[in-house]
Amino acid sequence: MRSKITDKFQITIPKKVRERLKLTRHDAIEWEFEDDRVVVRPSKRPFMDLMGSIKTGTGDVKKDIQSARKSIAGRYK
């Protein structure tokens, strides 16, 4: 398989590679050197690795849900 490098040094990942690695939009990939080769792997962090990465305080869950619904509804007007 072959990919062309654009003027901005971007490439398109061939469909067979995307399917084999189960990549979807907004996924990330990692580039690693192994001796004289470059290996590309999906970068999928387990969800629980993110625990504690967002600081929250006490809040009113019902009020937060209502606020989120209003915010989302405003996008579709």
N, C-alpha and C positions, 0 to 999 in steps of 0.2 A: 504494500500500500504506500501511497505517496501523498504528501500534503505540500502545498506551495506556501512560501512565506511572503506575506504582503509587505508593502512599503512601511507599515507600522509594526512589523515583526509579529504579526498575528498569523495563526494557522487555523484551518478547519479540521476538526477531528473526524476522521472517516466514520461513516455509519457503523461499519462492522466493529470498530474499536469502541464506539459509544455503547453499542449493544452488549458487547462482551464485558465491558467494565460496568455496565448498568448505570451509565452517566445520564443525568437529566439536566435541564436548564438550571443554572445557578450553582451547580456542583463545582467543586474545586478539584484540581489534580496536583499531584506532587511530582517534581522532577528530581531524580536521584542519579548520581554517578555510581556505577559499579565497574571498576577497572576502566576499560576503554569504551564502555557503553553508557547510554543514558536510558534510564528506566522511568516510565510514566505510570503512576499509580493513582487510583482515586483517593481523595483525601476526605474521608468520611469519619468525622468524630462522633462517637456515641453521644447521644443526647444528654445523658447524665454527666458527662464530662463538663458540661456548661453550668452545672449546679453551683450556685454562689457567685456567678459572674455578673449577675444583675442585683444591685442593692435595692431593696424595697423597704418601705416603712409600713406602719399600720395604715389601713385604709378601709373604706366602705365598699365591699364587693358589689352589692346591688347598685350603688351609685356609679361605680366604675364600669359595670356592664352597660348601664343606661347611657353613659357618656360615650362608650365605644360604639354602641348601636347608632347614636345620633351622628357621630363622626363618619361612620361608614355610609349611613343613609345620605349624608350631605354630598358624598362623592358622586352619587348617581342622579343628581337633580339636573 
